[in-house]
Amino acid sequence: MSPVLRRMQATDIPAVHQLETELFPEDAWPLAGFESELAQSDTRTYWVYEDDGAIAGYAGLCTVLPIADVQTIAISPKYQGQGLGRKLLNLMVKTAREQSALDVMLEVRFDNPTAIGLYESMGFTTIHRRARYYKGGVDALIMRLELDAEQGQEEEHTA
Ligand SMILES: CC(C)(COP(=O)(O)OP(=O)(O)OC[C@H]1O[C@@H](n2cnc3c(N)ncnc32)[C@H](O)[C@@H]1OP(=O)(O)O)[C@@H](O)C(=O)NCCC(=O)NCCS
């Protein structure tokens, strides 16, 4: 059976947090971090991939116009490299567009070429490098996808 995509619920948090500590051993969010995010439902949208009762991946978006921020994106090792991460990111970009955001922003560790490769392939560009941002002194890349250029052109045509 292939993983099913749906909105994250409070009951998912323990399993999501378990996966978070596995995937981000140095900078995992605490369990309360996910609770706080889900509680802010006016600005946050979170999804999970579920496969036979287990969490295969999750992602979250925070939109405070005009910016949408990718808060997190993660796929369980067993499910990586099957296109699920790209689908989640596509969904977040689509959601940001629907919410009328002009830019999608994200932060990524400089030593994470898989994630950086995914983001670049979707049109994100690095706009800033923040030195020693993560534990262990690893730099962060701040990446942006501009949504407004395309929307602006559409508006010109319909004006
Ligand atoms: C980054 C991550 C979300 C990507 O999800 P995924 O489902 O494995 O990725 P996909 O299968 O959708 O592949 C998307 C792209 O990532 C890159 N990629 C995926 N697996 C890769 C690998 N093993 N080596 C190098 N690049 C890889 C490729 O560019 C790929 O595009 P392609 O399939 O067109 O070649 C996932 O690897 C992950 O959860 N990693 C650990 C947590 C993490 O780093 N999150 C991001 C924090 S900013």
The ligand as an SDF file (V2000), in Angstrom:
LIG
                    3D

 48 50  0  0  0  0  0  0  0  0999 V2000
   15.0750   16.0320    1.9690 C   0  0  0  0  0  0  0  0  0  0  0  0
   13.9240   15.0340    1.9150 C   0  0  0  0  0  0  0  0  0  0  0  0
   12.6700   15.7030    2.5170 C   0  0  0  0  0  0  0  0  0  0  0  0
   13.6390   14.6810    0.4570 C   0  0  0  0  0  0  0  0  0  0  0  0
   12.5310   13.8090    0.4150 O   0  0  0  0  0  0  0  0  0  0  0  0
   12.5470   12.5120   -0.5120 P   0  0  0  0  0  0  0  0  0  0  0  0
   11.1670   11.9640   -0.5280 O   0  0  0  0  0  0  0  0  0  0  0  0
   13.6360   11.6160   -0.0750 O   0  0  0  0  0  0  0  0  0  0  0  0
   12.9250   13.1460   -1.9200 O   0  0  0  0  0  0  0  0  0  0  0  0
   12.3050   12.7930   -3.3360 P   0  0  0  0  0  0  0  0  0  0  0  0
   12.2890   11.3210   -3.5350 O   0  0  0  0  0  0  0  0  0  0  0  0
   11.0330   13.5500   -3.5340 O   0  0  0  0  0  0  0  0  0  0  0  0
   13.4290   13.3940   -4.2780 O   0  0  0  0  0  0  0  0  0  0  0  0
   13.4830   14.7800   -4.5130 C   0  0  0  0  0  0  0  0  0  0  0  0
   14.8900   15.1610   -4.9410 C   0  0  0  0  0  0  0  0  0  0  0  0
   15.7870   15.0790   -3.8450 O   0  0  0  0  0  0  0  0  0  0  0  0
   17.0470   14.6730   -4.3260 C   0  0  0  0  0  0  0  0  0  0  0  0
   17.3620   13.3800   -3.7240 N   0  0  0  0  0  0  0  0  0  0  0  0
   16.5140   12.4660   -3.1890 C   0  0  0  0  0  0  0  0  0  0  0  0
   17.1780   11.4270   -2.6660 N   0  0  0  0  0  0  0  0  0  0  0  0
   18.4890   11.6900   -2.8860 C   0  0  0  0  0  0  0  0  0  0  0  0
   19.6880   11.0120   -2.5620 C   0  0  0  0  0  0  0  0  0  0  0  0
   19.6990    9.8380   -1.9230 N   0  0  0  0  0  0  0  0  0  0  0  0
   20.8580   11.5960   -2.9200 N   0  0  0  0  0  0  0  0  0  0  0  0
   20.8630   12.8020   -3.5570 C   0  0  0  0  0  0  0  0  0  0  0  0
   19.7570   13.4850   -3.8800 N   0  0  0  0  0  0  0  0  0  0  0  0
   18.6030   12.9350   -3.5560 C   0  0  0  0  0  0  0  0  0  0  0  0
   16.9580   14.5890   -5.8250 C   0  0  0  0  0  0  0  0  0  0  0  0
   17.2570   15.8750   -6.3510 O   0  0  0  0  0  0  0  0  0  0  0  0
   15.4960   14.2830   -6.0110 C   0  0  0  0  0  0  0  0  0  0  0  0
   15.0120   14.6760   -7.2400 O   0  0  0  0  0  0  0  0  0  0  0  0
   14.8490   13.5900   -8.4360 P   0  0  0  0  0  0  0  0  0  0  0  0
   14.0780   12.4530   -7.8820 O   0  0  0  0  0  0  0  0  0  0  0  0
   14.1170   14.3420   -9.4850 O   0  0  0  0  0  0  0  0  0  0  0  0
   16.2310   13.2290   -8.8030 O   0  0  0  0  0  0  0  0  0  0  0  0
   14.2490   13.7210    2.6810 C   0  0  0  0  0  0  0  0  0  0  0  0
   15.4170   13.1810    2.1560 O   0  0  0  0  0  0  0  0  0  0  0  0
   14.4040   13.8910    4.1780 C   0  0  0  0  0  0  0  0  0  0  0  0
   13.4210   13.8570    4.9030 O   0  0  0  0  0  0  0  0  0  0  0  0
   15.6300   14.0410    4.6740 N   0  0  0  0  0  0  0  0  0  0  0  0
   15.8860   14.1320    6.1060 C   0  0  0  0  0  0  0  0  0  0  0  0
   15.2240   15.3530    6.7110 C   0  0  0  0  0  0  0  0  0  0  0  0
   15.6540   16.6110    6.0110 C   0  0  0  0  0  0  0  0  0  0  0  0
   16.8130   16.8030    5.6890 O   0  0  0  0  0  0  0  0  0  0  0  0
   14.6690   17.5340    5.7850 N   0  0  0  0  0  0  0  0  0  0  0  0
   14.9280   18.8170    5.1670 C   0  0  0  0  0  0  0  0  0  0  0  0
   15.2940   19.8080    6.2020 C   0  0  0  0  0  0  0  0  0  0  0  0
   15.5150   21.4360    5.4990 S   0  0  0  0  0  0  0  0  0  0  0  0
  1  2  1  0
  2  3  1  0
  2  4  1  0
  2 36  1  0
  4  5  1  0
  5  6  1  0
  6  7  2  0
  6  8  1  0
  6  9  1  0
  9 10  1  0
 10 11  2  0
 10 12  1  0
 10 13  1  0
 13 14  1  0
 14 15  1  0
 15 16  1  0
 15 30  1  0
 16 17  1  0
 17 18  1  0
 17 28  1  0
 18 19  1  0
 18 27  1  0
 19 20  2  0
 20 21  1  0
 21 22  1  0
 21 27  2  0
 22 23  1  0
 22 24  2  0
 24 25  1  0
 25 26  2  0
 26 27  1  0
 28 29  1  0
 28 30  1  0
 30 31  1  0
 31 32  1  0
 32 33  2  0
 32 34  1  0
 32 35  1  0
 36 37  1  0
 36 38  1  0
 38 39  2  0
 38 40  1  0
 40 41  1  0
 41 42  1  0
 42 43  1  0
 43 44  2  0
 43 45  1  0
 45 46  1  0
 46 47  1  0
 47 48  1  0
M  END
$$$$
